[in-house]
Amino acid sequence: MNVFRFAGDMTHLISILVLLLKIYATKSCSGVSLKTQELYAVVFLARYLDLFSDFISVYNTLMKLVFIGSSLAIVWCMRMHPVVRRSYNKDLDTFRHYFLALAMFVLALLVHEKFTFQEIFWVFSIYLEAVAILPQLVLLQRSGNVDNLTGQYVFFLGAYRVFYILNWIYRYFTEQHFSRWIACISGLVQSALYADFFYYYFISWKNNAKLQLPA
Protein backbone atom coordinates (compact mmCIF):
# COMPACT_ATOMS: atom_id res chain seq x y z
CA MET A 1 0.00 0.00 0.00
CA ASN A 2 1.41 3.38 -1.02
CA VAL A 3 0.07 6.91 -0.66
CA PHE A 4 -1.22 7.04 -4.27
CA ARG A 5 -3.13 3.78 -3.93
CA PHE A 6 -4.66 4.94 -0.63
CA ALA A 7 -5.58 8.35 -2.09
CA GLY A 8 -7.18 6.59 -5.07
CA ASP A 9 -9.23 4.32 -2.81
CA MET A 10 -10.36 7.25 -0.69
CA THR A 11 -11.41 9.45 -3.63
CA HIS A 12 -13.26 6.47 -5.11
CA LEU A 13 -15.02 5.96 -1.79
CA ILE A 14 -15.83 9.69 -1.57
CA SER A 15 -17.37 9.60 -5.06
CA ILE A 16 -19.70 6.79 -3.98
CA LEU A 17 -20.59 8.56 -0.73
CA VAL A 18 -21.40 11.76 -2.66
CA LEU A 19 -23.69 9.83 -4.99
CA LEU A 20 -25.40 8.04 -2.09
CA LEU A 21 -25.82 11.40 -0.34
CA LYS A 22 -27.47 12.84 -3.43
CA ILE A 23 -29.86 9.90 -3.75
CA TYR A 24 -30.81 9.47 -0.09
CA ALA A 25 -30.82 13.14 0.96
CA THR A 26 -32.69 14.52 -2.05
CA LYS A 27 -34.65 11.34 -2.90
CA SER A 28 -33.63 12.00 -6.49
CA CYS A 29 -31.34 10.41 -9.07
CA SER A 30 -31.81 13.14 -11.65
CA GLY A 31 -28.70 13.53 -13.78
CA VAL A 32 -27.38 10.09 -12.79
CA SER A 33 -27.02 7.39 -15.44
CA LEU A 34 -28.50 4.05 -14.43
CA LYS A 35 -26.57 2.50 -17.34
CA THR A 36 -23.24 3.61 -15.84
CA GLN A 37 -24.24 2.37 -12.38
CA GLU A 38 -25.18 -1.03 -13.81
CA LEU A 39 -21.84 -1.24 -15.60
CA TYR A 40 -19.99 -0.44 -12.37
CA ALA A 41 -21.95 -3.15 -10.55
CA VAL A 42 -20.81 -5.63 -13.22
CA VAL A 43 -17.23 -4.30 -12.92
CA PHE A 44 -17.04 -4.98 -9.19
CA LEU A 45 -18.80 -8.35 -9.34
CA ALA A 46 -16.44 -9.52 -12.09
CA ARG A 47 -13.28 -8.14 -10.45
CA TYR A 48 -13.86 -9.47 -6.97
CA LEU A 49 -14.61 -13.11 -7.75
CA ASP A 50 -11.75 -13.89 -5.37
CA LEU A 51 -13.54 -12.24 -2.45
CA PHE A 52 -13.98 -15.47 -0.47
CA SER A 53 -11.02 -17.42 -1.86
CA ASP A 54 -8.02 -15.08 -1.65
CA PHE A 55 -7.57 -13.13 1.58
CA ILE A 56 -5.09 -10.25 1.33
CA SER A 57 -6.02 -8.01 4.26
CA VAL A 58 -9.02 -6.82 6.25
CA TYR A 59 -8.78 -3.44 4.48
CA ASN A 60 -8.81 -5.11 1.04
CA THR A 61 -11.81 -7.29 1.91
CA LEU A 62 -13.79 -4.39 3.39
CA MET A 63 -13.18 -2.21 0.33
CA LYS A 64 -14.36 -5.01 -1.98
CA LEU A 65 -17.55 -5.45 0.06
CA VAL A 66 -18.17 -1.69 0.14
CA PHE A 67 -17.80 -1.30 -3.64
CA ILE A 68 -19.99 -4.31 -4.44
CA GLY A 69 -22.64 -3.42 -1.85
CA SER A 70 -22.82 0.29 -2.70
CA SER A 71 -23.03 -0.30 -6.46
CA LEU A 72 -25.87 -2.80 -6.05
CA ALA A 73 -27.65 -0.46 -3.59
CA ILE A 74 -27.49 2.43 -6.07
CA VAL A 75 -28.86 0.29 -8.90
CA TRP A 76 -31.65 -0.98 -6.63
CA CYS A 77 -32.62 2.55 -5.59
CA MET A 78 -32.73 3.82 -9.17
CA ARG A 79 -34.80 0.85 -10.32
CA MET A 80 -36.98 -0.03 -7.34
CA HIS A 81 -37.22 2.83 -4.81
CA PRO A 82 -40.78 4.21 -5.14
CA VAL A 83 -39.67 7.85 -4.92
CA VAL A 84 -36.12 7.86 -6.33
CA ARG A 85 -36.98 6.02 -9.54
CA ARG A 86 -39.49 8.70 -10.54
CA SER A 87 -36.66 11.20 -11.05
CA TYR A 88 -34.64 8.94 -13.34
CA ASN A 89 -33.98 10.58 -16.74
CA LYS A 90 -34.86 7.56 -18.83
CA ASP A 91 -35.34 9.54 -22.04
CA LEU A 92 -31.81 10.98 -21.77
CA ASP A 93 -30.09 7.81 -20.56
CA THR A 94 -30.36 5.80 -23.78
CA PHE A 95 -26.76 4.61 -24.20
CA ARG A 96 -26.78 0.93 -25.22
CA HIS A 97 -24.48 -0.20 -22.46
CA TYR A 98 -24.99 -3.92 -23.03
CA PHE A 99 -23.14 -3.61 -26.35
CA LEU A 100 -20.31 -1.90 -24.47
CA ALA A 101 -20.14 -4.75 -21.94
CA LEU A 102 -20.21 -7.38 -24.68
CA ALA A 103 -17.44 -5.65 -26.64
CA MET A 104 -15.23 -5.42 -23.55
CA PHE A 105 -15.77 -9.10 -22.74
CA VAL A 106 -14.76 -10.10 -26.27
CA LEU A 107 -11.71 -7.85 -25.96
CA ALA A 108 -10.80 -9.57 -22.67
CA LEU A 109 -10.99 -12.97 -24.42
CA LEU A 110 -8.64 -11.69 -27.12
CA VAL A 111 -6.20 -9.56 -25.11
CA HIS A 112 -5.09 -10.88 -21.70
CA GLU A 113 -1.96 -12.05 -19.90
CA LYS A 114 -3.04 -15.61 -19.08
CA PHE A 115 -6.13 -17.56 -20.05
CA THR A 116 -7.78 -18.51 -16.75
CA PHE A 117 -11.35 -17.97 -15.59
CA GLN A 118 -10.49 -15.48 -12.87
CA GLU A 119 -7.95 -13.61 -15.01
CA ILE A 120 -10.36 -13.20 -17.94
CA PHE A 121 -13.01 -11.70 -15.67
CA TRP A 122 -10.43 -9.46 -13.99
CA VAL A 123 -9.27 -8.15 -17.38
CA PHE A 124 -12.92 -7.77 -18.45
CA SER A 125 -13.58 -5.63 -15.36
CA ILE A 126 -10.56 -3.44 -16.13
CA TYR A 127 -11.64 -2.86 -19.73
CA LEU A 128 -15.26 -2.26 -18.74
CA GLU A 129 -14.36 0.21 -15.99
CA ALA A 130 -12.35 2.24 -18.51
CA VAL A 131 -15.50 2.98 -20.54
CA ALA A 132 -18.25 2.63 -17.92
CA ILE A 133 -18.45 6.41 -17.45
CA LEU A 134 -19.51 6.97 -21.09
CA PRO A 135 -23.30 6.72 -20.49
CA GLN A 136 -22.95 9.18 -17.60
CA LEU A 137 -20.98 11.69 -19.66
CA VAL A 138 -23.44 11.41 -22.55
CA LEU A 139 -26.38 11.98 -20.20
CA LEU A 140 -24.73 15.08 -18.70
CA GLN A 141 -24.04 16.51 -22.15
CA ARG A 142 -27.64 15.94 -23.19
CA SER A 143 -29.06 17.53 -20.04
CA GLY A 144 -26.71 20.55 -20.20
CA ASN A 145 -26.83 21.77 -16.60
CA VAL A 146 -25.13 19.59 -14.00
CA ASP A 147 -26.21 19.81 -10.37
CA ASN A 148 -23.51 20.24 -7.75
CA LEU A 149 -23.58 16.74 -6.22
CA THR A 150 -23.58 14.97 -9.58
CA GLY A 151 -20.67 17.12 -10.70
CA GLN A 152 -18.76 16.31 -7.51
CA TYR A 153 -19.46 12.61 -7.98
CA VAL A 154 -18.00 12.55 -11.51
CA PHE A 155 -15.04 14.71 -10.43
CA PHE A 156 -14.02 12.40 -7.58
CA LEU A 157 -14.55 9.36 -9.80
CA GLY A 158 -12.11 10.83 -12.31
CA ALA A 159 -9.66 11.84 -9.58
CA TYR A 160 -9.61 8.25 -8.31
CA ARG A 161 -8.38 7.04 -11.68
CA VAL A 162 -5.65 9.71 -11.82
CA PHE A 163 -4.35 8.61 -8.41
CA TYR A 164 -4.34 4.99 -9.55
CA ILE A 165 -2.22 5.88 -12.58
CA LEU A 166 0.27 7.53 -10.21
CA ASN A 167 0.12 4.37 -8.09
CA TRP A 168 1.04 2.22 -11.10
CA ILE A 169 3.90 4.55 -12.05
CA TYR A 170 5.20 4.38 -8.49
CA ARG A 171 4.97 0.59 -8.41
CA TYR A 172 6.70 0.30 -11.79
CA PHE A 173 9.77 2.07 -10.40
CA THR A 174 9.73 0.47 -6.93
CA GLU A 175 8.63 -3.15 -7.59
CA GLN A 176 10.91 -5.48 -9.51
CA HIS A 177 8.22 -7.60 -11.18
CA PHE A 178 5.34 -5.15 -11.63
CA SER A 179 3.75 -5.72 -15.06
CA ARG A 180 0.09 -4.67 -15.05
CA TRP A 181 0.28 -3.09 -18.51
CA ILE A 182 -3.39 -3.85 -19.24
CA ALA A 183 -4.50 -1.86 -16.18
CA CYS A 184 -2.15 1.00 -17.03
CA ILE A 185 -3.34 1.39 -20.63
CA SER A 186 -7.00 1.07 -19.61
CA GLY A 187 -6.48 3.68 -16.90
CA LEU A 188 -5.02 6.11 -19.40
CA VAL A 189 -8.00 5.58 -21.71
CA GLN A 190 -10.40 6.15 -18.83
CA SER A 191 -8.61 9.32 -17.75
CA ALA A 192 -8.73 10.65 -21.31
CA LEU A 193 -12.53 10.26 -21.30
CA TYR A 194 -12.69 12.57 -18.27
CA ALA A 195 -10.52 15.27 -19.88
CA ASP A 196 -13.42 17.26 -21.36
CA PHE A 197 -15.41 17.07 -18.11
CA PHE A 198 -12.38 18.20 -16.04
CA TYR A 199 -11.89 21.18 -18.35
CA TYR A 200 -15.45 22.47 -17.91
CA TYR A 201 -15.38 21.60 -14.19
CA PHE A 202 -12.27 23.78 -13.77
CA ILE A 203 -13.83 26.62 -15.78
CA SER A 204 -17.00 26.57 -13.64
CA TRP A 205 -14.92 26.46 -10.44
CA LYS A 206 -12.69 29.30 -11.62
CA ASN A 207 -15.67 31.50 -12.55
CA ASN A 208 -17.73 30.39 -9.55
CA ALA A 209 -20.50 29.43 -11.96
CA LYS A 210 -22.83 26.45 -12.38
CA LEU A 211 -21.25 23.55 -14.24
CA GLN A 212 -22.52 23.27 -17.80
CA LEU A 213 -21.41 20.86 -20.51
CA PRO A 214 -21.82 21.63 -24.21
CA ALA A 215 -24.45 19.54 -25.98
Buried (B, 14 or more C-beta within 10 A) or exposed (E): EEEBBEBBBBBBBBBBBBBBEBBEEEBBBBBBBBBBBBBBBBBBBBBBBEBEEEEEEEEBBEBBEBBBEBBBBBBBBBBEBEEBBEBBBEEBBBBEBEEBBEEBBEBBEEEBEEEEEBBBBBBBBBBBBBBBBBBBBBBBBBBEEBBEBBBBBBBBBBBBBBBBBBBBEBBEEEEEEEEBEBBBBBBEEBBEBBEEBBEBBEEBEEEEEEBBBEE
